[in-house]
């Protein structure tokens, strides 16, 4: 009985490792291109906004 449990567990572990090996996604190298700006006129200005005093 112990031999059967050992064989079943070993088979499941081996199957798990085989499936893990072939199911990993391949990571491609990232592109070094600049992002495309669809509306460049909508960029935020770099000026600091002045806030109204709250009185607290």
Secondary structure by P-SEA (a helix, b strand, c coil): caaaaaaaaaaaaaaaaaaaaaabbbbcccccccccccccccccccbbbbbccccc
